[in-house]
Amino acid sequence: MDARDITVVYVDRFGRQQALPVGRAGRIPFEELPPLRPPVAYPGRTSFVTNAAAPVGGQALACSSLRELACSLLLDRDPQMGVRSAGPMELHWQDARPHRVRPSFVARRAGRREVVCVQPSEITEQWHLEQDVLAVAAAAAGWLVRVVVPPQGLELDNLTLMHAARDAVDCPEQLELLLDQVPRPRRIARAVRAAGLPLLSGVDLAYHLLWKSSLLFDPGHLLTPATTVWRAAGPGVPA
């Protein structure tokens, strides 16, 4: 496969569909652009999967599958992750017949443009072909390519609980107060009571600190108010 055989299709900020050779696409800010196509419902569903929150500029990512939605939690928790978009472009190429691949996300991460692919539940020859084409395109355009395995089971349950509290805080004094009650490993509910905070809102604050990795816990157990937590190394409380 030659990069000259690959075309990038996207919708620009004015809503016009564009197509460029991939070698000329290095400066296109895909992470700021809308989805190439609105998500559609899978057979048997009445609607596509709901938007996933993103922390930059009030973005909402239109995830088209539960696997994408689960991976969006991992992206959201990454402190190096910046602006991102879901499905803003496709790569088109042709051999005996036309082909296309739509990466799940494009993001700006640590100053580089990153194309994020969600690993499917079944690895097929088509998947390997698409990854080979993406590698050629990325080399020509200066992108990074990352494959993300969707969290599931206990990991997904815990991420979902913490994600629900990602914006549950507007009170740095209470965060510091709660952190002060964890000089050594301690159960969340006990730390909340020692800080003099209401149980429900205090647990949300603890989950927020876990989401920001200011507090840590054993991810091999389900997160509850009875979970033992401890402070992460390093000063300060992430906002």
One Martini backbone bead per residue (centre of mass of N, CA, C, O) as a GRO file, in nm:
protein
  239
    1MET     BB    1   0.095   0.037   0.023
    2ASP     BB    2   0.027   0.368  -0.076
    3ALA     BB    3  -0.030   0.690   0.020
    4ARG     BB    4  -0.138   0.782  -0.269
    5ASP     BB    5  -0.403   0.575  -0.229
    6ILE     BB    6  -0.498   0.773   0.004
    7THR     BB    7  -0.803   0.906   0.138
    8VAL     BB    8  -0.942   1.191   0.299
    9VAL     BB    9  -1.254   1.217   0.471
   10TYR     BB   10  -1.441   1.524   0.547
   11VAL     BB   11  -1.573   1.781   0.763
   12ASP     BB   12  -1.580   2.095   0.784
   13ARG     BB   13  -1.653   2.386   0.967
   14PHE     BB   14  -1.882   2.443   0.720
   15GLY     BB   15  -2.006   2.150   0.619
   16ARG     BB   16  -1.792   2.043   0.411
   17GLN     BB   17  -1.700   1.808   0.198
   18GLN     BB   18  -1.381   1.643   0.198
   19ALA     BB   19  -1.084   1.559  -0.014
   20LEU     BB   20  -0.760   1.405   0.055
   21PRO     BB   21  -0.457   1.341   0.049
   22VAL     BB   22  -0.281   1.223   0.314
   23GLY     BB   23  -0.019   1.402   0.263
   24ARG     BB   24  -0.224   1.678   0.311
   25ALA     BB   25  -0.345   1.616   0.631
   26GLY     BB   26  -0.154   1.715   0.872
   27ARG     BB   27  -0.318   2.012   0.930
   28ILE     BB   28  -0.579   1.886   1.006
   29PRO     BB   29  -0.827   1.948   1.269
   30PHE     BB   30  -1.002   1.683   1.352
   31GLU     BB   31  -1.052   1.735   1.666
   32GLU     BB   32  -1.253   1.995   1.570
   33LEU     BB   33  -1.449   1.816   1.418
   34PRO     BB   34  -1.707   1.671   1.299
   35PRO     BB   35  -1.875   1.424   1.211
   36LEU     BB   36  -1.906   1.279   0.914
   37ARG     BB   37  -2.135   1.105   1.055
   38PRO     BB   38  -2.403   1.033   1.198
   39PRO     BB   39  -2.511   0.831   1.410
   40VAL     BB   40  -2.644   0.500   1.403
   41ALA     BB   41  -2.849   0.253   1.445
   42TYR     BB   42  -2.872  -0.047   1.535
   43PRO     BB   43  -3.013  -0.326   1.498
   44GLY     BB   44  -3.285  -0.290   1.735
   45ARG     BB   45  -3.243   0.009   1.770
   46THR     BB   46  -3.369   0.343   1.842
   47SER     BB   47  -3.068   0.440   1.909
   48PHE     BB   48  -2.792   0.583   1.974
   49VAL     BB   49  -2.544   0.634   2.157
   50THR     BB   50  -2.470   0.840   2.380
   51ASN     BB   51  -2.314   1.092   2.483
   52ALA     BB   52  -1.982   1.182   2.565
   53ALA     BB   53  -1.795   1.323   2.779
   54ALA     BB   54  -1.583   1.618   2.763
   55PRO     BB   55  -1.340   1.851   2.906
   56VAL     BB   56  -1.326   2.031   2.634
   57GLY     BB   57  -1.526   2.292   2.562
   58GLY     BB   58  -1.799   2.120   2.591
   59GLN     BB   59  -1.783   1.855   2.479
   60ALA     BB   60  -1.943   1.598   2.263
   61LEU     BB   61  -1.941   1.253   2.206
   62ALA     BB   62  -2.060   1.059   1.931
   63CYS     BB   63  -2.128   0.755   2.016
   64SER     BB   64  -2.197   0.434   1.836
   65SER     BB   65  -2.093   0.263   2.089
   66LEU     BB   66  -2.015   0.097   2.376
   67ARG     BB   67  -1.711   0.077   2.318
   68GLU     BB   68  -1.666   0.376   2.272
   69LEU     BB   69  -1.778   0.475   2.541
   70ALA     BB   70  -1.571   0.327   2.718
   71CYS     BB   71  -1.315   0.462   2.588
   72SER     BB   72  -1.388   0.757   2.662
   73LEU     BB   73  -1.311   0.725   2.960
   74LEU     BB   74  -1.008   0.690   2.917
   75LEU     BB   75  -0.962   0.959   2.772
   76ASP     BB   76  -1.077   1.144   2.999
   77ARG     BB   77  -0.848   1.047   3.218
   78ASP     BB   78  -0.632   1.167   3.049
   79PRO     BB   79  -0.412   1.430   3.118
   80GLN     BB   80  -0.307   1.462   2.797
   81MET     BB   81  -0.586   1.516   2.699
   82GLY     BB   82  -0.763   1.686   2.460
   83VAL     BB   83  -0.892   1.755   2.196
   84ARG     BB   84  -1.189   1.586   2.052
   85SER     BB   85  -1.317   1.340   1.814
   86ALA     BB   86  -1.584   1.158   1.661
   87GLY     BB   87  -1.555   1.050   1.351
   88PRO     BB   88  -1.415   1.286   1.139
   89MET     BB   89  -1.290   1.040   0.958
   90GLU     BB   90  -1.180   0.886   0.644
   91LEU     BB   91  -1.040   0.609   0.478
   92HIS     BB   92  -0.958   0.571   0.130
   93TRP     BB   93  -0.946   0.277  -0.084
   94GLN     BB   94  -0.809   0.064  -0.360
   95ASP     BB   95  -0.846  -0.237  -0.539
   96ALA     BB   96  -1.075  -0.447  -0.631
   97ARG     BB   97  -1.206  -0.259  -0.412
   98PRO     BB   98  -1.356  -0.065  -0.203
   99HIS     BB   99  -1.241   0.119   0.090
  100ARG     BB  100  -1.295   0.171   0.453
  101VAL     BB  101  -1.202   0.381   0.747
  102ARG     BB  102  -1.311   0.461   1.091
  103PRO     BB  103  -1.199   0.615   1.331
  104SER     BB  104  -1.316   0.686   1.643
  105PHE     BB  105  -1.071   0.893   1.705
  106VAL     BB  106  -0.952   1.235   1.742
  107ALA     BB  107  -0.652   1.370   1.900
  108ARG     BB  108  -0.501   1.585   2.136
  109ARG     BB  109  -0.174   1.468   2.251
  110ALA     BB  110   0.092   1.605   2.369
  111GLY     BB  111   0.099   1.778   2.079
  112ARG     BB  112  -0.045   1.538   1.924
  113ARG     BB  113  -0.182   1.358   1.671
  114GLU     BB  114  -0.445   1.116   1.743
  115VAL     BB  115  -0.536   0.794   1.641
  116VAL     BB  116  -0.829   0.617   1.752
  117CYS     BB  117  -0.876   0.270   1.813
  118VAL     BB  118  -1.122   0.030   1.853
  119GLN     BB  119  -1.123  -0.273   1.959
  120PRO     BB  120  -1.254  -0.545   1.863
  121SER     BB  121  -1.401  -0.843   1.961
  122GLU     BB  122  -1.293  -0.929   1.665
  123ILE     BB  123  -1.017  -1.047   1.503
  124THR     BB  124  -0.943  -0.965   1.170
  125GLU     BB  125  -0.830  -0.923   0.856
  126GLN     BB  126  -0.955  -0.643   0.825
  127TRP     BB  127  -0.821  -0.518   1.069
  128HIS     BB  128  -0.529  -0.555   0.973
  129LEU     BB  129  -0.560  -0.390   0.717
  130GLU     BB  130  -0.642  -0.122   0.850
  131GLN     BB  131  -0.381  -0.092   1.019
  132ASP     BB  132  -0.190  -0.076   0.779
  133VAL     BB  133  -0.315   0.177   0.651
  134LEU     BB  134  -0.283   0.362   0.897
  135ALA     BB  135   0.025   0.350   0.907
  136VAL     BB  136   0.072   0.483   0.632
  137ALA     BB  137  -0.090   0.742   0.685
  138ALA     BB  138   0.063   0.837   0.941
  139ALA     BB  139   0.340   0.869   0.809
  140ALA     BB  140   0.240   1.093   0.603
  141ALA     BB  141   0.082   1.290   0.834
  142GLY     BB  142   0.196   1.269   1.144
  143TRP     BB  143   0.068   1.049   1.309
  144LEU     BB  144  -0.082   0.877   1.564
  145VAL     BB  145  -0.142   0.535   1.672
  146ARG     BB  146  -0.416   0.397   1.872
  147VAL     BB  147  -0.507   0.116   2.062
  148VAL     BB  148  -0.817   0.045   2.228
  149VAL     BB  149  -0.931  -0.129   2.504
  150PRO     BB  150  -1.213  -0.199   2.633
  151PRO     BB  151  -1.363  -0.178   2.908
  152GLN     BB  152  -1.463  -0.424   3.160
  153GLY     BB  153  -1.651  -0.491   3.403
  154LEU     BB  154  -1.500  -0.377   3.676
  155GLU     BB  155  -1.357  -0.145   3.533
  156LEU     BB  156  -1.615  -0.014   3.418
  157ASP     BB  157  -1.767   0.028   3.680
  158ASN     BB  158  -1.557   0.217   3.813
  159LEU     BB  159  -1.539   0.432   3.591
  160THR     BB  160  -1.839   0.513   3.600
  161LEU     BB  161  -1.841   0.614   3.891
  162MET     BB  162  -1.616   0.829   3.859
  163HIS     BB  163  -1.734   0.986   3.615
  164ALA     BB  164  -1.989   1.093   3.767
  165ALA     BB  165  -1.762   1.278   3.951
  166ARG     BB  166  -1.589   1.474   3.768
  167ASP     BB  167  -1.812   1.739   3.824
  168ALA     BB  168  -1.871   1.732   4.160
  169VAL     BB  169  -1.682   2.004   4.182
  170ASP     BB  170  -1.659   2.343   4.377
  171CYS     BB  171  -1.443   2.262   4.638
  172PRO     BB  172  -1.127   2.275   4.743
  173GLU     BB  173  -1.157   2.269   5.052
  174GLN     BB  174  -1.298   1.989   5.069
  175LEU     BB  175  -1.077   1.829   4.936
  176GLU     BB  176  -0.856   1.890   5.145
  177LEU     BB  177  -1.013   1.785   5.387
  178LEU     BB  178  -1.032   1.494   5.286
  179LEU     BB  179  -0.729   1.440   5.244
  180ASP     BB  180  -0.652   1.488   5.550
  181GLN     BB  181  -0.810   1.200   5.622
  182VAL     BB  182  -0.555   1.047   5.442
  183PRO     BB  183  -0.260   0.957   5.577
  184ARG     BB  184  -0.388   0.673   5.544
  185PRO     BB  185  -0.542   0.407   5.499
  186ARG     BB  186  -0.902   0.448   5.416
  187ARG     BB  187  -1.220   0.468   5.440
  188ILE     BB  188  -1.437   0.666   5.289
  189ALA     BB  189  -1.659   0.704   5.505
  190ARG     BB  190  -1.462   0.780   5.735
  191ALA     BB  191  -1.339   1.029   5.600
  192VAL     BB  192  -1.602   1.186   5.570
  193ARG     BB  193  -1.676   1.199   5.869
  194ALA     BB  194  -1.407   1.334   5.965
  195ALA     BB  195  -1.471   1.594   5.774
  196GLY     BB  196  -1.788   1.672   5.803
  197LEU     BB  197  -1.946   1.535   5.572
  198PRO     BB  198  -2.168   1.446   5.372
  199LEU     BB  199  -2.196   1.141   5.250
  200LEU     BB  200  -2.278   1.175   4.950
  201SER     BB  201  -2.092   1.419   4.877
  202GLY     BB  202  -1.831   1.292   4.990
  203VAL     BB  203  -1.819   1.051   4.798
  204ASP     BB  204  -1.801   1.220   4.541
  205LEU     BB  205  -1.531   1.349   4.614
  206ALA     BB  206  -1.374   1.086   4.625
  207TYR     BB  207  -1.429   1.001   4.332
  208HIS     BB  208  -1.295   1.248   4.212
  209LEU     BB  209  -1.010   1.186   4.327
  210LEU     BB  210  -0.989   0.918   4.178
  211TRP     BB  211  -1.018   1.025   3.890
  212LYS     BB  212  -0.753   1.222   3.946
  213SER     BB  213  -0.541   1.052   4.128
  214SER     BB  214  -0.524   1.149   4.439
  215LEU     BB  215  -0.660   0.883   4.475
  216LEU     BB  216  -0.637   0.539   4.575
  217PHE     BB  217  -0.703   0.192   4.464
  218ASP     BB  218  -0.826  -0.127   4.432
  219PRO     BB  219  -0.923  -0.242   4.111
  220GLY     BB  220  -1.014  -0.546   4.214
  221HIS     BB  221  -1.251  -0.372   4.334
  222LEU     BB  222  -1.543  -0.252   4.419
  223LEU     BB  223  -1.672   0.058   4.432
  224THR     BB  224  -1.721   0.201   4.761
  225PRO     BB  225  -1.763   0.347   5.069
  226ALA     BB  226  -1.575   0.090   5.182
  227THR     BB  227  -1.331   0.174   5.043
  228THR     BB  228  -0.993   0.172   5.028
  229VAL     BB  229  -0.777   0.456   5.061
  230TRP     BB  230  -0.509   0.660   4.911
  231ARG     BB  231  -0.252   0.860   4.867
  232ALA     BB  232  -0.087   1.013   4.641
  233ALA     BB  233   0.189   1.106   4.515
  234GLY     BB  234   0.214   1.424   4.584
  235PRO     BB  235   0.118   1.736   4.555
  236GLY     BB  236  -0.189   1.829   4.558
  237VAL     BB  237  -0.495   1.917   4.371
  238PRO     BB  238  -0.681   1.839   4.131
  239ALA     BB  239  -0.930   2.012   3.944
   0.00000   0.00000   0.00000
